[in-house]
Amino acid sequence: MGIKDDMQEKARKAKEKMQGKQDEAQQRGQSEQERLRERAEQGKQQGQRSFDDIQDEMDDRS
């Protein structure tokens, strides 16, 4: 019975370790998605500002 108990304990620890790695990977993925969303929003805002500047310049010329 001792060997069986040892193997079950090792299997349980390995499963917990694997779950921890999966949780870390999921959190990293969510952080990366949020960072990319923020960069996309900043790019969109910058593009809108550039467009507004061009419109203002065109209005000034007319």
PyMOL Python script that loads the backbone (N, CA, C, O; Angstrom):
from pymol import cmd

cmd.read_pdbstr("""\
ATOM      1  N   MET A   1       0.812  -1.201   0.000  1.00  0.00           N
ATOM      2  CA  MET A   1       0.000   0.000   0.000  1.00  0.00           C
ATOM      3  C   MET A   1       0.852   1.260   0.000  1.00  0.00           C
ATOM      4  O   MET A   1       0.408   2.292  -0.502  1.00  0.00           O
ATOM      5  N   GLY A   2       2.037   1.209   0.536  1.00  0.00           N
ATOM      6  CA  GLY A   2       2.885   2.394   0.619  1.00  0.00           C
ATOM      7  C   GLY A   2       3.254   2.951  -0.743  1.00  0.00           C
ATOM      8  O   GLY A   2       3.245   4.167  -0.935  1.00  0.00           O
ATOM      9  N   ILE A   3       3.579   2.081  -1.696  1.00  0.00           N
ATOM     10  CA  ILE A   3       3.969   2.530  -3.037  1.00  0.00           C
ATOM     11  C   ILE A   3       2.775   3.173  -3.743  1.00  0.00           C
ATOM     12  O   ILE A   3       2.911   4.193  -4.419  1.00  0.00           O
ATOM     13  N   LYS A   4       1.611   2.559  -3.576  1.00  0.00           N
ATOM     14  CA  LYS A   4       0.404   3.095  -4.213  1.00  0.00           C
ATOM     15  C   LYS A   4       0.098   4.491  -3.665  1.00  0.00           C
ATOM     16  O   LYS A   4      -0.229   5.403  -4.423  1.00  0.00           O
ATOM     17  N   ASP A   5       0.205   4.649  -2.355  1.00  0.00           N
ATOM     18  CA  ASP A   5      -0.043   5.953  -1.737  1.00  0.00           C
ATOM     19  C   ASP A   5       0.958   6.990  -2.234  1.00  0.00           C
ATOM     20  O   ASP A   5       0.586   8.127  -2.522  1.00  0.00           O
ATOM     21  N   ASP A   6       2.236   6.599  -2.335  1.00  0.00           N
ATOM     22  CA  ASP A   6       3.269   7.512  -2.836  1.00  0.00           C
ATOM     23  C   ASP A   6       2.953   7.953  -4.262  1.00  0.00           C
ATOM     24  O   ASP A   6       3.069   9.133  -4.594  1.00  0.00           O
ATOM     25  N   MET A   7       2.557   7.012  -5.092  1.00  0.00           N
ATOM     26  CA  MET A   7       2.253   7.325  -6.491  1.00  0.00           C
ATOM     27  C   MET A   7       1.036   8.241  -6.591  1.00  0.00           C
ATOM     28  O   MET A   7       1.011   9.155  -7.415  1.00  0.00           O
ATOM     29  N   GLN A   8       0.029   7.998  -5.755  1.00  0.00           N
ATOM     30  CA  GLN A   8      -1.155   8.852  -5.771  1.00  0.00           C
ATOM     31  C   GLN A   8      -0.801  10.267  -5.319  1.00  0.00           C
ATOM     32  O   GLN A   8      -1.292  11.247  -5.878  1.00  0.00           O
ATOM     33  N   GLU A   9       0.054  10.364  -4.306  1.00  0.00           N
ATOM     34  CA  GLU A   9       0.487  11.675  -3.810  1.00  0.00           C
ATOM     35  C   GLU A   9       1.275  12.423  -4.893  1.00  0.00           C
ATOM     36  O   GLU A   9       1.066  13.618  -5.101  1.00  0.00           O
ATOM     37  N   LYS A  10       2.175  11.719  -5.577  1.00  0.00           N
ATOM     38  CA  LYS A  10       2.951  12.346  -6.656  1.00  0.00           C
ATOM     39  C   LYS A  10       2.030  12.801  -7.788  1.00  0.00           C
ATOM     40  O   LYS A  10       2.220  13.877  -8.357  1.00  0.00           O
ATOM     41  N   ALA A  11       1.050  11.990  -8.105  1.00  0.00           N
ATOM     42  CA  ALA A  11       0.099  12.334  -9.170  1.00  0.00           C
ATOM     43  C   ALA A  11      -0.714  13.569  -8.776  1.00  0.00           C
ATOM     44  O   ALA A  11      -0.957  14.451  -9.599  1.00  0.00           O
ATOM     45  N   ARG A  12      -1.129  13.620  -7.510  1.00  0.00           N
ATOM     46  CA  ARG A  12      -1.902  14.774  -7.032  1.00  0.00           C
ATOM     47  C   ARG A  12      -1.070  16.050  -7.104  1.00  0.00           C
ATOM     48  O   ARG A  12      -1.558  17.089  -7.550  1.00  0.00           O
ATOM     49  N   LYS A  13       0.188  15.972  -6.663  1.00  0.00           N
ATOM     50  CA  LYS A  13       1.073  17.137  -6.699  1.00  0.00           C
ATOM     51  C   LYS A  13       1.334  17.592  -8.135  1.00  0.00           C
ATOM     52  O   LYS A  13       1.355  18.789  -8.421  1.00  0.00           O
ATOM     53  N   ALA A  14       1.530  16.634  -9.026  1.00  0.00           N
ATOM     54  CA  ALA A  14       1.766  16.963 -10.435  1.00  0.00           C
ATOM     55  C   ALA A  14       0.538  17.651 -11.034  1.00  0.00           C
ATOM     56  O   ALA A  14       0.660  18.601 -11.807  1.00  0.00           O
ATOM     57  N   LYS A  15      -0.641  17.158 -10.666  1.00  0.00           N
ATOM     58  CA  LYS A  15      -1.881  17.749 -11.171  1.00  0.00           C
ATOM     59  C   LYS A  15      -2.035  19.185 -10.664  1.00  0.00           C
ATOM     60  O   LYS A  15      -2.419  20.074 -11.424  1.00  0.00           O
ATOM     61  N   GLU A  16      -1.736  19.413  -9.381  1.00  0.00           N
ATOM     62  CA  GLU A  16      -1.815  20.759  -8.815  1.00  0.00           C
ATOM     63  C   GLU A  16      -0.824  21.699  -9.497  1.00  0.00           C
ATOM     64  O   GLU A  16      -1.144  22.848  -9.799  1.00  0.00           O
ATOM     65  N   LYS A  17       0.381  21.191  -9.732  1.00  0.00           N
ATOM     66  CA  LYS A  17       1.408  21.998 -10.390  1.00  0.00           C
ATOM     67  C   LYS A  17       0.959  22.372 -11.805  1.00  0.00           C
ATOM     68  O   LYS A  17       1.118  23.517 -12.229  1.00  0.00           O
ATOM     69  N   MET A  18       0.407  21.415 -12.521  1.00  0.00           N
ATOM     70  CA  MET A  18      -0.069  21.658 -13.881  1.00  0.00           C
ATOM     71  C   MET A  18      -1.192  22.689 -13.874  1.00  0.00           C
ATOM     72  O   MET A  18      -1.226  23.578 -14.725  1.00  0.00           O
ATOM     73  N   GLN A  19      -2.104  22.576 -12.924  1.00  0.00           N
ATOM     74  CA  GLN A  19      -3.213  23.529 -12.825  1.00  0.00           C
ATOM     75  C   GLN A  19      -2.672  24.926 -12.563  1.00  0.00           C
ATOM     76  O   GLN A  19      -3.161  25.899 -13.136  1.00  0.00           O
ATOM     77  N   GLY A  20      -1.673  25.031 -11.706  1.00  0.00           N
ATOM     78  CA  GLY A  20      -1.054  26.327 -11.426  1.00  0.00           C
ATOM     79  C   GLY A  20      -0.433  26.930 -12.675  1.00  0.00           C
ATOM     80  O   GLY A  20      -0.563  28.131 -12.914  1.00  0.00           O
ATOM     81  N   LYS A  21       0.238  26.112 -13.472  1.00  0.00           N
ATOM     82  CA  LYS A  21       0.841  26.591 -14.725  1.00  0.00           C
ATOM     83  C   LYS A  21      -0.243  27.062 -15.690  1.00  0.00           C
ATOM     84  O   LYS A  21      -0.081  28.080 -16.364  1.00  0.00           O
ATOM     85  N   GLN A  22      -1.347  26.321 -15.754  1.00  0.00           N
ATOM     86  CA  GLN A  22      -2.440  26.710 -16.649  1.00  0.00           C
ATOM     87  C   GLN A  22      -3.051  28.036 -16.203  1.00  0.00           C
ATOM     88  O   GLN A  22      -3.368  28.886 -17.035  1.00  0.00           O
ATOM     89  N   ASP A  23      -3.214  28.213 -14.896  1.00  0.00           N
ATOM     90  CA  ASP A  23      -3.763  29.464 -14.376  1.00  0.00           C
ATOM     91  C   ASP A  23      -2.847  30.638 -14.715  1.00  0.00           C
ATOM     92  O   ASP A  23      -3.320  31.701 -15.116  1.00  0.00           O
ATOM     93  N   GLU A  24      -1.536  30.445 -14.553  1.00  0.00           N
ATOM     94  CA  GLU A  24      -0.569  31.498 -14.884  1.00  0.00           C
ATOM     95  C   GLU A  24      -0.647  31.859 -16.359  1.00  0.00           C
ATOM     96  O   GLU A  24      -0.647  33.037 -16.715  1.00  0.00           O
ATOM     97  N   ALA A  25      -0.713  30.858 -17.206  1.00  0.00           N
ATOM     98  CA  ALA A  25      -0.774  31.095 -18.653  1.00  0.00           C
ATOM     99  C   ALA A  25      -2.049  31.845 -19.021  1.00  0.00           C
ATOM    100  O   ALA A  25      -2.029  32.733 -19.873  1.00  0.00           O
ATOM    101  N   GLN A  26      -3.142  31.490 -18.386  1.00  0.00           N
ATOM    102  CA  GLN A  26      -4.412  32.158 -18.665  1.00  0.00           C
ATOM    103  C   GLN A  26      -4.340  33.629 -18.249  1.00  0.00           C
ATOM    104  O   GLN A  26      -4.813  34.501 -18.978  1.00  0.00           O
ATOM    105  N   GLN A  27      -3.756  33.906 -17.091  1.00  0.00           N
ATOM    106  CA  GLN A  27      -3.622  35.285 -16.630  1.00  0.00           C
ATOM    107  C   GLN A  27      -2.723  36.087 -17.559  1.00  0.00           C
ATOM    108  O   GLN A  27      -3.012  37.246 -17.859  1.00  0.00           O
ATOM    109  N   ARG A  28      -1.627  35.472 -18.017  1.00  0.00           N
ATOM    110  CA  ARG A  28      -0.734  36.157 -18.956  1.00  0.00           C
ATOM    111  C   ARG A  28      -1.471  36.471 -20.252  1.00  0.00           C
ATOM    112  O   ARG A  28      -1.309  37.550 -20.821  1.00  0.00           O
ATOM    113  N   GLY A  29      -2.274  35.529 -20.709  1.00  0.00           N
ATOM    114  CA  GLY A  29      -3.046  35.735 -21.931  1.00  0.00           C
ATOM    115  C   GLY A  29      -4.029  36.877 -21.789  1.00  0.00           C
ATOM    116  O   GLY A  29      -4.184  37.681 -22.708  1.00  0.00           O
ATOM    117  N   GLN A  30      -4.694  36.957 -20.654  1.00  0.00           N
ATOM    118  CA  GLN A  30      -5.644  38.038 -20.416  1.00  0.00           C
ATOM    119  C   GLN A  30      -4.930  39.375 -20.332  1.00  0.00           C
ATOM    120  O   GLN A  30      -5.424  40.372 -20.859  1.00  0.00           O
ATOM    121  N   SER A  31      -3.778  39.414 -19.680  1.00  0.00           N
ATOM    122  CA  SER A  31      -3.006  40.652 -19.580  1.00  0.00           C
ATOM    123  C   SER A  31      -2.556  41.112 -20.962  1.00  0.00           C
ATOM    124  O   SER A  31      -2.611  42.301 -21.277  1.00  0.00           O
ATOM    125  N   GLU A  32      -2.118  40.180 -21.772  1.00  0.00           N
ATOM    126  CA  GLU A  32      -1.659  40.507 -23.129  1.00  0.00           C
ATOM    127  C   GLU A  32      -2.819  41.030 -23.976  1.00  0.00           C
ATOM    128  O   GLU A  32      -2.651  41.986 -24.733  1.00  0.00           O
ATOM    129  N   GLN A  33      -3.988  40.413 -23.854  1.00  0.00           N
ATOM    130  CA  GLN A  33      -5.160  40.885 -24.596  1.00  0.00           C
ATOM    131  C   GLN A  33      -5.514  42.310 -24.192  1.00  0.00           C
ATOM    132  O   GLN A  33      -5.809  43.143 -25.048  1.00  0.00           O
ATOM    133  N   GLU A  34      -5.488  42.592 -22.905  1.00  0.00           N
ATOM    134  CA  GLU A  34      -5.814  43.935 -22.414  1.00  0.00           C
ATOM    135  C   GLU A  34      -4.804  44.951 -22.936  1.00  0.00           C
ATOM    136  O   GLU A  34      -5.177  46.054 -23.336  1.00  0.00           O
ATOM    137  N   ARG A  35      -3.529  44.579 -22.933  1.00  0.00           N
ATOM    138  CA  ARG A  35      -2.486  45.481 -23.418  1.00  0.00           C
ATOM    139  C   ARG A  35      -2.701  45.779 -24.905  1.00  0.00           C
ATOM    140  O   ARG A  35      -2.565  46.923 -25.338  1.00  0.00           O
ATOM    141  N   LEU A  36      -3.033  44.755 -25.677  1.00  0.00           N
ATOM    142  CA  LEU A  36      -3.273  44.958 -27.107  1.00  0.00           C
ATOM    143  C   LEU A  36      -4.513  45.812 -27.350  1.00  0.00           C
ATOM    144  O   LEU A  36      -4.531  46.637 -28.264  1.00  0.00           O
ATOM    145  N   ARG A  37      -5.547  45.618 -26.536  1.00  0.00           N
ATOM    146  CA  ARG A  37      -6.748  46.449 -26.658  1.00  0.00           C
ATOM    147  C   ARG A  37      -6.418  47.917 -26.414  1.00  0.00           C
ATOM    148  O   ARG A  37      -6.881  48.796 -27.141  1.00  0.00           O
ATOM    149  N   GLU A  38      -5.614  48.174 -25.384  1.00  0.00           N
ATOM    150  CA  GLU A  38      -5.231  49.552 -25.062  1.00  0.00           C
ATOM    151  C   GLU A  38      -4.425  50.174 -26.197  1.00  0.00           C
ATOM    152  O   GLU A  38      -4.648  51.329 -26.559  1.00  0.00           O
ATOM    153  N   ARG A  39      -3.488  49.408 -26.762  1.00  0.00           N
ATOM    154  CA  ARG A  39      -2.684  49.926 -27.879  1.00  0.00           C
ATOM    155  C   ARG A  39      -3.559  50.223 -29.089  1.00  0.00           C
ATOM    156  O   ARG A  39      -3.354  51.229 -29.768  1.00  0.00           O
ATOM    157  N   ALA A  40      -4.527  49.365 -29.366  1.00  0.00           N
ATOM    158  CA  ALA A  40      -5.432  49.586 -30.495  1.00  0.00           C
ATOM    159  C   ALA A  40      -6.250  50.856 -30.272  1.00  0.00           C
ATOM    160  O   ALA A  40      -6.450  51.642 -31.197  1.00  0.00           O
ATOM    161  N   GLU A  41      -6.717  51.051 -29.052  1.00  0.00           N
ATOM    162  CA  GLU A  41      -7.501  52.250 -28.731  1.00  0.00           C
ATOM    163  C   GLU A  41      -6.644  53.504 -28.870  1.00  0.00           C
ATOM    164  O   GLU A  41      -7.109  54.517 -29.393  1.00  0.00           O
ATOM    165  N   GLN A  42      -5.403  53.445 -28.407  1.00  0.00           N
ATOM    166  CA  GLN A  42      -4.509  54.596 -28.539  1.00  0.00           C
ATOM    167  C   GLN A  42      -4.253  54.913 -30.006  1.00  0.00           C
ATOM    168  O   GLN A  42      -4.244  56.080 -30.398  1.00  0.00           O
ATOM    169  N   GLY A  43      -4.047  53.890 -30.810  1.00  0.00           N
ATOM    170  CA  GLY A  43      -3.832  54.091 -32.241  1.00  0.00           C
ATOM    171  C   GLY A  43      -5.047  54.708 -32.903  1.00  0.00           C
ATOM    172  O   GLY A  43      -4.925  55.581 -33.762  1.00  0.00           O
ATOM    173  N   LYS A  44      -6.207  54.252 -32.503  1.00  0.00           N
ATOM    174  CA  LYS A  44      -7.459  54.784 -33.045  1.00  0.00           C
ATOM    175  C   LYS A  44      -7.609  56.260 -32.682  1.00  0.00           C
ATOM    176  O   LYS A  44      -7.985  57.076 -33.524  1.00  0.00           O
ATOM    177  N   GLN A  45      -7.314  56.600 -31.429  1.00  0.00           N
ATOM    178  CA  GLN A  45      -7.407  57.991 -30.995  1.00  0.00           C
ATOM    179  C   GLN A  45      -6.400  58.863 -31.731  1.00  0.00           C
ATOM    180  O   GLN A  45      -6.721  59.982 -32.130  1.00  0.00           O
ATOM    181  N   GLN A  46      -5.181  58.357 -31.912  1.00  0.00           N
ATOM    182  CA  GLN A  46      -4.154  59.108 -32.629  1.00  0.00           C
ATOM    183  C   GLN A  46      -4.588  59.340 -34.074  1.00  0.00           C
ATOM    184  O   GLN A  46      -4.410  60.434 -34.610  1.00  0.00           O
ATOM    185  N   GLY A  47      -5.147  58.329 -34.694  1.00  0.00           N
ATOM    186  CA  GLY A  47      -5.635  58.463 -36.066  1.00  0.00           C
ATOM    187  C   GLY A  47      -6.744  59.486 -36.165  1.00  0.00           C
ATOM    188  O   GLY A  47      -6.789  60.261 -37.121  1.00  0.00           O
ATOM    189  N   GLN A  48      -7.639  59.501 -35.191  1.00  0.00           N
ATOM    190  CA  GLN A  48      -8.739  60.473 -35.194  1.00  0.00           C
ATOM    191  C   GLN A  48      -8.200  61.885 -35.020  1.00  0.00           C
ATOM    192  O   GLN A  48      -8.682  62.815 -35.667  1.00  0.00           O
ATOM    193  N   ARG A  49      -7.198  62.057 -34.146  1.00  0.00           N
ATOM    194  CA  ARG A  49      -6.600  63.386 -33.958  1.00  0.00           C
ATOM    195  C   ARG A  49      -5.946  63.859 -35.249  1.00  0.00           C
ATOM    196  O   ARG A  49      -6.078  65.025 -35.623  1.00  0.00           O
ATOM    197  N   SER A  50      -5.243  62.963 -35.928  1.00  0.00           N
ATOM    198  CA  SER A  50      -4.597  63.322 -37.189  1.00  0.00           C
ATOM    199  C   SER A  50      -5.646  63.719 -38.221  1.00  0.00           C
ATOM    200  O   SER A  50      -5.471  64.701 -38.941  1.00  0.00           O
ATOM    201  N   PHE A  51      -6.724  62.966 -38.292  1.00  0.00           N
ATOM    202  CA  PHE A  51      -7.797  63.274 -39.231  1.00  0.00           C
ATOM    203  C   PHE A  51      -8.403  64.634 -38.901  1.00  0.00           C
ATOM    204  O   PHE A  51      -8.644  65.440 -39.800  1.00  0.00           O
ATOM    205  N   ASP A  52      -8.652  64.894 -37.617  1.00  0.00           N
ATOM    206  CA  ASP A  52      -9.217  66.182 -37.207  1.00  0.00           C
ATOM    207  C   ASP A  52      -8.276  67.324 -37.561  1.00  0.00           C
ATOM    208  O   ASP A  52      -8.727  68.384 -37.993  1.00  0.00           O
ATOM    209  N   ASP A  53      -6.970  67.122 -37.382  1.00  0.00           N
ATOM    210  CA  ASP A  53      -5.987  68.154 -37.729  1.00  0.00           C
ATOM    211  C   ASP A  53      -6.031  68.456 -39.224  1.00  0.00           C
ATOM    212  O   ASP A  53      -5.963  69.619 -39.622  1.00  0.00           O
ATOM    213  N   ILE A  54      -6.143  67.429 -40.046  1.00  0.00           N
ATOM    214  CA  ILE A  54      -6.210  67.627 -41.499  1.00  0.00           C
ATOM    215  C   ILE A  54      -7.490  68.373 -41.863  1.00  0.00           C
ATOM    216  O   ILE A  54      -7.477  69.266 -42.711  1.00  0.00           O
ATOM    217  N   GLN A  55      -8.593  68.002 -41.218  1.00  0.00           N
ATOM    218  CA  GLN A  55      -9.855  68.692 -41.493  1.00  0.00           C
ATOM    219  C   GLN A  55      -9.746  70.166 -41.118  1.00  0.00           C
ATOM    220  O   GLN A  55     -10.203  71.030 -41.867  1.00  0.00           O
ATOM    221  N   ASP A  56      -9.146  70.461 -39.968  1.00  0.00           N
ATOM    222  CA  ASP A  56      -8.977  71.850 -39.540  1.00  0.00           C
ATOM    223  C   ASP A  56      -8.127  72.613 -40.544  1.00  0.00           C
ATOM    224  O   ASP A  56      -8.435  73.756 -40.882  1.00  0.00           O
ATOM    225  N   GLU A  57      -7.066  71.989 -41.017  1.00  0.00           N
ATOM    226  CA  GLU A  57      -6.183  72.634 -41.992  1.00  0.00           C
ATOM    227  C   GLU A  57      -6.939  72.903 -43.295  1.00  0.00           C
ATOM    228  O   GLU A  57      -6.778  73.964 -43.897  1.00  0.00           O
ATOM    229  N   MET A  58      -7.750  71.960 -43.726  1.00  0.00           N
ATOM    230  CA  MET A  58      -8.543  72.144 -44.946  1.00  0.00           C
ATOM    231  C   MET A  58      -9.566  73.260 -44.752  1.00  0.00           C
ATOM    232  O   MET A  58      -9.795  74.055 -45.663  1.00  0.00           O
ATOM    233  N   ASP A  59     -10.179  73.325 -43.574  1.00  0.00           N
ATOM    234  CA  ASP A  59     -11.152  74.381 -43.292  1.00  0.00           C
ATOM    235  C   ASP A  59     -10.478  75.742 -43.304  1.00  0.00           C
ATOM    236  O   ASP A  59     -11.057  76.718 -43.781  1.00  0.00           O
ATOM    237  N   ASP A  60      -9.254  75.816 -42.782  1.00  0.00           N
ATOM    238  CA  ASP A  60      -8.518  77.080 -42.750  1.00  0.00           C
ATOM    239  C   ASP A  60      -8.204  77.570 -44.157  1.00  0.00           C
ATOM    240  O   ASP A  60      -8.135  78.777 -44.389  1.00  0.00           O
ATOM    241  N   ARG A  61      -8.017  76.666 -45.083  1.00  0.00           N
ATOM    242  CA  ARG A  61      -7.669  77.033 -46.457  1.00  0.00           C
ATOM    243  C   ARG A  61      -8.877  77.526 -47.240  1.00  0.00           C
ATOM    244  O   ARG A  61      -8.718  78.223 -48.242  1.00  0.00           O
ATOM    245  N   SER A  62     -10.091  77.173 -46.798  1.00  0.00           N
ATOM    246  CA  SER A  62     -11.248  77.588 -47.587  1.00  0.00           C
ATOM    247  C   SER A  62     -11.770  78.933 -47.176  1.00  0.00           C
ATOM    248  O   SER A  62     -12.745  79.418 -47.750  1.00  0.00           O
TER     249      SER A  62
END
""", "prot")
cmd.dss("prot")
cmd.show_as("cartoon", "prot")
cmd.util.cbc("prot")
cmd.orient("prot")
